[in-house]
Amino acid sequence: MIMTQKHGFLVNEAVKIAEKAREKDVTLRLIGAVAIRVHSPKFSFFQEKLGRELSDIDFIAYSRQRQEIAKFFLDLGYECDRRIISSLIPTAQYVFEGTSGFHVDVFFDKLEMCHTIDFNDQLEIDYPTISLANLLLEKMQIVQLNEKDVIDTTILLREHDMGERDVETVNANYISKLLSKDWGFYYTVTTNLKRIKDEFLTSYSIPDEDKTNIKDKINTLLERIEGEPKSLGWKMRAKVGAKKKWYRDVEELYR
């Protein structure tokens, strides 16, 4: 019950922030676990059922609106280290502290973790979250996959179909074309999708029909990814394979 109340508060606060930002012509889109919960209301109960706790709110925005975003959150009553706000690094992450013991992270232009997801001209595709395809890639680009990311992915895939567009659909065309140019990103995503299908799902206490539904969607996406013609760079890197490191360590990135 406590978890459900906390989740409800974070979701309501996240949506409220997104709505107020829209009123101010500030482009903010939810990412992460809260975004998946907002975009998957029918199956979001899996988070409680599988013990997935929400702890904070994450957004991504355009760096060209850094100052507007800082003022926007300060006007809402959030606090942020002034040294971060005055940073000369255009993509430096903002961390705003809320009055209820949680924080809001704002990333700019791209997510740079094990792999890079570039959001140039991508934030207008959906609202109040990033597109479903990018939500999936956000989770599947993590090399050291953990259970919370598996649970989030499970919810997203159970709620939405695969297709060739973005409206309430995971855009398999976008994903397959993106991964056809980057073998490392391709290898991480396809490896993780297979692990969810063949390992994680078998241990979850959810109905068999839900497991079958998710596995079928993963198979559909994998077939689409494999069938996409690959770039010359992809093919050259594929010859080397996993013998050479194909990803960044997140710890190194933030050190």
SEGU-755211 format. One record per residue (C-alpha): residue number from 1; residue in one letter; z, y, x. Coordinates in pm, 1 decimal. Layout:
% SEGU-755211
PT    n  res         Z         Y         X
PT  NUM    A         Z         Y         X
...
This chain:
% SEGU-755211
PT    n  res         Z         Y         X
PT    1    M       0.0       0.0       0.0
PT    2    I      89.0     240.7     283.0
PT    3    M    -241.2     164.1     456.2
PT    4    T    -433.9     222.8     133.6
PT    5    Q    -264.6     561.1      79.6
PT    6    K    -335.9     667.2     437.0
PT    7    H    -697.7     557.0     410.1
PT    8    G    -737.8     745.7      83.8
PT    9    F    -596.7    1061.9     237.6
PT   10    L    -827.5    1045.8     542.1
PT   11    V   -1135.4     975.1     331.0
PT   12    N   -1057.6    1258.1      89.2
PT   13    E    -992.2    1498.3     376.6
PT   14    A   -1313.8    1395.8     554.1
PT   15    V   -1525.3    1450.7     242.5
PT   16    K   -1352.3    1781.9     173.1
PT   17    I   -1430.4    1904.0     525.7
PT   18    A   -1794.5    1797.5     491.1
PT   19    E   -1828.2    1976.8     157.2
PT   20    K   -1672.8    2298.7     287.8
PT   21    A   -1895.5    2283.4     596.2
PT   22    R   -2201.1    2254.1     373.7
PT   23    E   -2090.7    2563.8     181.7
PT   24    K   -2073.0    2752.2     513.0
PT   25    D   -2413.6    2623.0     635.1
PT   26    V   -2238.0    2431.6     912.0
PT   27    T   -2402.5    2096.4     986.4
PT   28    L   -2130.4    1831.9    1017.0
PT   29    R   -2185.7    1460.1     957.7
PT   30    L   -1923.2    1188.7     947.8
PT   31    I   -1943.7     901.4    1194.7
PT   32    G   -1725.6     600.0    1263.2
PT   33    A   -1503.5     395.5    1033.9
PT   34    V   -1432.0     671.5     782.8
PT   35    A   -1807.3     734.0     745.9
PT   36    I   -1867.1     366.8     672.2
PT   37    R   -1589.7     368.2     413.0
PT   38    V   -1734.8     678.3     244.7
PT   39    H   -2085.7     529.2     244.2
PT   40    S   -1975.4     180.7     131.9
PT   41    P   -1737.3     232.3    -162.3
PT   42    K   -1803.5    -104.6    -326.4
PT   43    F   -1699.9    -314.4     -25.3
PT   44    S   -1466.7     -73.2     156.2
PT   45    F   -1174.3    -287.9      37.6
PT   46    F   -1271.9    -526.7     318.9
PT   47    Q   -1094.2    -284.3     553.5
PT   48    E    -757.5    -356.0     391.7
PT   49    K    -835.5    -722.6     334.9
PT   50    L    -922.8    -775.1     701.6
PT   51    G    -652.5    -545.9     840.5
PT   52    R    -874.2    -259.7     957.9
PT   53    E    -666.5      57.8     989.3
PT   54    L    -811.2     409.3     994.1
PT   55    S    -647.9     657.6    1229.9
PT   56    D    -861.2     971.4    1254.7
PT   57    I   -1180.5    1145.5    1142.3
PT   58    D   -1494.8    1176.0    1354.7
PT   59    F   -1790.2    1411.2    1307.1
PT   60    I   -2107.2    1487.4    1498.0
PT   61    A   -2276.7    1826.1    1499.1
PT   62    Y   -2537.8    2033.7    1681.0
PT   63    S   -2420.5    2215.5    1993.9
PT   64    R   -2606.3    2527.6    1880.8
PT   65    Q   -2331.5    2566.9    1617.9
PT   66    R   -2034.9    2520.1    1853.0
PT   67    Q   -1878.5    2858.9    1787.4
PT   68    E   -1933.4    2839.2    1410.2
PT   69    I   -1767.9    2496.8    1406.2
PT   70    A   -1468.7    2615.4    1607.3
PT   71    K   -1414.7    2906.7    1366.8
PT   72    F   -1469.9    2680.0    1066.2
PT   73    F   -1191.9    2437.4    1162.1
PT   74    L    -953.1    2710.0    1273.6
PT   75    D   -1003.3    2881.2     936.2
PT   76    L    -916.1    2550.1     767.5
PT   77    G    -582.7    2550.2     949.6
PT   78    Y    -663.6    2300.1    1225.1
PT   79    E    -556.6    2364.3    1583.4
PT   80    C    -760.6    2314.8    1900.6
PT   81    D    -700.5    2377.4    2269.7
PT   82    R    -859.9    2716.8    2339.3
PT   83    R    -977.2    2594.1    2679.6
PT   84    I   -1197.2    2337.9    2505.0
PT   85    I   -1340.6    2596.7    2268.5
PT   86    S   -1428.8    2825.0    2558.8
PT   87    S   -1584.7    2542.9    2764.3
PT   88    L   -1923.7    2619.4    2917.0
PT   89    I   -2031.2    2257.1    2868.8
PT   90    P   -2245.7    2267.8    2551.0
PT   91    T   -2173.9    1908.5    2449.5
PT   92    A   -1800.0    1909.7    2529.8
PT   93    Q   -1611.4    1732.5    2252.9
PT   94    Y   -1376.3    1928.6    2023.7
PT   95    V   -1046.1    1773.5    1917.8
PT   96    F    -874.4    1942.8    1624.5
PT   97    E    -517.6    1856.8    1529.6
PT   98    G    -431.1    1826.7    1163.0
PT   99    T     -93.8    1908.2    1008.5
PT  100    S     -41.8    1550.6     885.1
PT  101    G     -38.2    1381.6    1226.6
PT  102    F    -406.9    1291.4    1254.8
PT  103    H    -687.8    1454.7    1448.2
PT  104    V   -1054.5    1533.8    1395.1
PT  105    D   -1300.8    1470.5    1678.3
PT  106    V   -1631.2    1658.8    1681.1
PT  107    F   -1909.2    1532.4    1908.8
PT  108    F   -2222.6    1731.9    1982.1
PT  109    D   -2591.4    1630.3    1983.4
PT  110    K   -2545.2    1271.4    2102.1
PT  111    L   -2302.9     984.5    2136.2
PT  112    E   -2285.9     871.5    2497.7
PT  113    M   -2097.8     546.5    2518.9
PT  114    C   -2230.1     211.3    2644.4
PT  115    H   -2568.6     346.7    2535.1
PT  116    T   -2688.4     687.1    2415.1
PT  117    I   -2768.0     769.7    2053.8
PT  118    D   -2949.0    1102.8    2034.6
PT  119    F   -2904.1    1292.9    1707.9
PT  120    N   -3166.9    1558.2    1767.0
PT  121    D   -3311.4    1633.1    1419.6
PT  122    Q   -3123.7    1331.7    1279.3
PT  123    L   -2829.4    1495.4    1102.6
PT  124    E   -3028.0    1614.5     800.4
PT  125    I   -3131.4    1259.0     706.5
PT  126    D   -2814.1    1180.7     512.9
PT  127    Y   -2497.0    1344.1     380.2
PT  128    P   -2198.9    1347.6     426.4
PT  129    T   -2251.1    1083.3     696.7
PT  130    I   -2515.5    1012.3     957.6
PT  131    S   -2785.1     768.9     847.7
PT  132    L   -2691.6     406.4     783.9
PT  133    A   -2917.6     294.9    1068.5
PT  134    N   -2733.6     518.7    1312.3
PT  135    L   -2397.0     409.0    1174.4
PT  136    L   -2498.0      52.0    1252.2
PT  137    L   -2622.6     141.1    1600.3
PT  138    E   -2301.4     334.7    1666.9
PT  139    K   -2106.5      12.6    1620.6
PT  140    M   -2353.9    -229.3    1776.2
PT  141    Q   -2400.7     -32.9    2102.2
PT  142    I   -2050.3    -133.1    2217.2
PT  143    V   -2074.5    -403.6    2483.3
PT  144    Q   -1709.1    -509.0    2465.3
PT  145    L   -1724.2    -560.1    2090.9
PT  146    N   -1385.5    -547.2    1918.7
PT  147    E   -1282.2    -669.9    1578.1
PT  148    K   -1247.2    -330.2    1412.0
PT  149    D   -1612.5    -257.1    1486.8
PT  150    V   -1711.2    -598.8    1356.8
PT  151    I   -1525.0    -533.2    1031.1
PT  152    D   -1693.9    -194.3     989.5
PT  153    T   -2034.2    -351.3    1051.2
PT  154    T   -1958.0    -628.0     803.0
PT  155    I   -1880.7    -371.6     531.9
PT  156    L   -2191.7    -167.9     600.3
PT  157    L   -2422.7    -470.2     596.4
PT  158    R   -2268.5    -620.8     283.4
PT  159    E   -2312.3    -298.6      87.2
PT  160    H   -2667.5    -205.9     189.3
PT  161    D   -3010.4    -367.3     207.6
PT  162    M   -3252.8    -362.5     499.9
PT  163    G   -3567.9    -160.9     449.3
PT  164    E   -3813.4      97.1     578.2
PT  165    R   -3634.9     410.9     457.2
PT  166    D   -3294.1     577.1     482.9
PT  167    V   -3176.7     635.7     125.3
PT  168    E   -2889.6     387.9      72.9
PT  169    T   -3080.7     154.6     305.6
PT  170    V   -3049.9      48.1     668.9
PT  171    N   -3379.0     163.9     817.0
PT  172    A   -3491.7    -144.3    1011.3
PT  173    N   -3813.6      31.3    1111.8
PT  174    Y   -3622.2     310.2    1287.4
PT  175    I   -3390.9      64.7    1465.0
PT  176    S   -3668.3    -167.6    1581.8
PT  177    K   -3882.4     118.2    1718.7
PT  178    L   -3586.6     271.9    1901.8
PT  179    L   -3484.4     -58.0    2062.5
PT  180    S   -3844.6    -142.3    2157.7
PT  181    K   -3828.0     131.7    2422.4
PT  182    D   -3492.0      41.5    2579.1
PT  183    W   -3424.4    -319.3    2683.1
PT  184    G   -3058.2    -257.4    2761.6
PT  185    F   -2985.3    -108.4    2420.9
PT  186    Y   -3189.8    -386.2    2259.9
PT  187    Y   -2995.4    -655.0    2447.0
PT  188    T   -2655.5    -515.9    2348.1
PT  189    V   -2744.7    -469.9    1981.4
PT  190    T   -2911.4    -808.3    1933.3
PT  191    T   -2635.0    -989.4    2122.5
PT  192    N   -2370.1    -827.3    1902.8
PT  193    L   -2556.6    -900.6    1580.2
PT  194    K   -2581.3   -1266.7    1678.6
PT  195    R   -2211.1   -1278.7    1764.7
PT  196    I   -2117.4   -1138.8    1424.9
PT  197    K   -2341.7   -1389.1    1249.5
PT  198    D   -2246.1   -1696.6    1451.2
PT  199    E   -1884.8   -1628.9    1554.7
PT  200    F   -1691.0   -1356.6    1374.6
PT  201    L   -1802.6   -1416.4    1016.4
PT  202    T   -1692.4   -1779.4    1023.8
PT  203    S   -1329.1   -1676.1    1071.3
PT  204    Y   -1312.7   -1408.6     799.7
PT  205    S   -1142.2   -1477.5     468.3
PT  206    I   -1418.7   -1340.7     250.3
PT  207    P   -1627.0   -1532.8      -6.2
PT  208    D   -1906.6   -1754.2     124.2
PT  209    E   -2163.2   -1561.7     -80.6
PT  210    D   -2068.5   -1245.4     109.7
PT  211    K   -2101.4   -1423.9     443.2
PT  212    T   -2441.8   -1558.9     344.7
PT  213    N   -2555.7   -1214.8     231.7
PT  214    I   -2456.7   -1056.7     562.8
PT  215    K   -2611.2   -1336.3     770.9
PT  216    D   -2940.1   -1306.7     582.1
PT  217    K   -2952.7    -931.4     647.2
PT  218    I   -2878.5    -981.3    1015.9
PT  219    N   -3156.2   -1239.5    1038.6
PT  220    T   -3395.8    -998.6     865.4
PT  221    L   -3307.5    -720.8    1108.5
PT  222    L   -3332.3    -946.7    1414.1
PT  223    E   -3678.2   -1066.2    1303.9
PT  224    R   -3786.8    -705.0    1258.6
PT  225    I   -3654.5    -607.5    1603.3
PT  226    E   -3819.6    -903.5    1777.0
PT  227    G   -4149.2    -842.0    1599.9
PT  228    E   -4178.2    -478.9    1711.2
PT  229    P   -4424.0    -430.3    2004.1
PT  230    K   -4231.5    -343.8    2319.9
PT  231    S   -4301.5     -62.3    2566.3
PT  232    L   -4407.7    -130.3    2923.9
PT  233    G   -4070.2      -3.6    3047.3
PT  234    W   -3893.1    -245.8    2813.4
PT  235    K   -4099.7    -537.6    2943.4
PT  236    M   -4037.7    -448.1    3308.1
PT  237    R   -3662.6    -419.4    3253.1
PT  238    A   -3656.9    -743.9    3054.6
PT  239    K   -3780.4    -930.4    3363.0
PT  240    V   -3460.4    -831.9    3544.1
PT  241    G   -3243.9    -910.3    3243.2
PT  242    A   -2865.9    -918.9    3247.7
PT  243    K   -2855.3    -988.0    3623.3
PT  244    K   -2847.5    -607.1    3660.6
PT  245    K   -2596.4    -398.6    3464.0
PT  246    W   -2767.1    -260.7    3155.7
PT  247    Y   -2493.3     -38.0    3008.3
PT  248    R   -2233.9     227.1    3093.3
PT  249    D   -1861.7     161.8    3105.5
PT  250    V   -1703.1     400.5    2858.6
PT  251    E   -1399.7     435.1    3089.4
PT  252    E   -1625.4     560.7    3368.0
PT  253    L   -1793.4     807.2    3135.8
PT  254    Y   -1467.4     976.5    3034.8
PT  255    R   -1290.7     952.6    3370.3
